[in-house]
């Protein structure tokens, strides 16, 4: 039964895992977004304490 011969399929398996582990992650890491979020306002807003009666 030739389909049980692991010689061609093992090399295909190893090569496909090398592609998944080496080539694809480097392409994903190099991806940059077009619209990077930027902080609009860095100064803190002034908050007033509440003067509610809590009793």
C-alpha atoms as a printed R data frame, in Angstrom:
   type eleno elety resid chain resno       x      y      z
1  ATOM     1    CA   UNK     A     1   0.000  0.000  0.000
2  ATOM     2    CA   UNK     A     2   1.879  3.100 -1.181
3  ATOM     3    CA   UNK     A     3  -0.204  5.569  0.841
4  ATOM     4    CA   UNK     A     4   1.456  4.293  4.032
5  ATOM     5    CA   UNK     A     5   4.915  5.276  2.855
6  ATOM     6    CA   UNK     A     6   5.869  8.276  5.067
7  ATOM     7    CA   UNK     A     7   8.719  9.484  2.874
8  ATOM     8    CA   UNK     A     8   6.908 12.129  0.759
9  ATOM     9    CA   UNK     A     9   4.292 13.089  3.338
10 ATOM    10    CA   UNK     A    10   6.703 13.648  6.194
11 ATOM    11    CA   UNK     A    11   8.695 16.176  4.158
12 ATOM    12    CA   UNK     A    12   5.458 17.949  3.167
13 ATOM    13    CA   UNK     A    13   4.425 18.054  6.835
14 ATOM    14    CA   UNK     A    14   7.777 19.468  7.965
15 ATOM    15    CA   UNK     A    15   7.835 22.050  5.183
16 ATOM    16    CA   UNK     A    16   4.285 23.209  5.891
17 ATOM    17    CA   UNK     A    17   5.076 23.611  9.616
18 ATOM    18    CA   UNK     A    18   8.177 25.609  8.755
19 ATOM    19    CA   UNK     A    19   6.010 27.903  6.656
20 ATOM    20    CA   UNK     A    20   3.509 28.304  9.506
21 ATOM    21    CA   UNK     A    21   6.175 28.914 12.146
22 ATOM    22    CA   UNK     A    22   8.703 31.065 10.257
23 ATOM    23    CA   UNK     A    23   7.242 32.827  7.229
24 ATOM    24    CA   UNK     A    24   3.668 33.636  8.252
25 ATOM    25    CA   UNK     A    25   4.445 35.163 11.717
26 ATOM    26    CA   UNK     A    26   7.058 37.489 10.219
27 ATOM    27    CA   UNK     A    27   4.511 38.756  7.698
28 ATOM    28    CA   UNK     A    28   1.917 39.284 10.425
29 ATOM    29    CA   UNK     A    29   4.360 41.139 12.688
30 ATOM    30    CA   UNK     A    30   5.361 43.479  9.847
31 ATOM    31    CA   UNK     A    31   1.734 44.471  9.292
32 ATOM    32    CA   UNK     A    32   0.997 48.050 10.300
33 ATOM    33    CA   UNK     A    33  -2.365 49.716 10.617
34 ATOM    34    CA   UNK     A    34  -3.208 52.744  8.518
35 ATOM    35    CA   UNK     A    35  -4.848 54.714 11.334
36 ATOM    36    CA   UNK     A    36  -2.827 54.552 14.516
37 ATOM    37    CA   UNK     A    37  -4.825 55.845 17.505
38 ATOM    38    CA   UNK     A    38  -3.372 59.038 18.927
39 ATOM    39    CA   UNK     A    39  -4.226 60.644 22.263
40 ATOM    40    CA   UNK     A    40  -6.344 63.718 21.634
41 ATOM    41    CA   UNK     A    41  -5.814 65.552 24.902
42 ATOM    42    CA   UNK     A    42  -3.132 64.768 27.453
43 ATOM    43    CA   UNK     A    43  -4.013 67.318 30.132
44 ATOM    44    CA   UNK     A    44  -6.271 66.209 32.956
45 ATOM    45    CA   UNK     A    45  -9.712 67.669 33.296
46 ATOM    46    CA   UNK     A    46 -10.622 69.367 36.563
47 ATOM    47    CA   UNK     A    47 -13.181 67.435 38.567
48 ATOM    48    CA   UNK     A    48 -15.305 69.017 41.254
49 ATOM    49    CA   UNK     A    49 -16.321 67.021 44.322
50 ATOM    50    CA   UNK     A    50 -19.997 66.343 44.836
51 ATOM    51    CA   UNK     A    51 -21.675 68.091 47.727
52 ATOM    52    CA   UNK     A    52 -24.486 65.632 48.221
53 ATOM    53    CA   UNK     A    53 -25.740 64.842 51.675
54 ATOM    54    CA   UNK     A    54 -25.067 61.150 52.283
55 ATOM    55    CA   UNK     A    55 -27.117 60.817 55.466
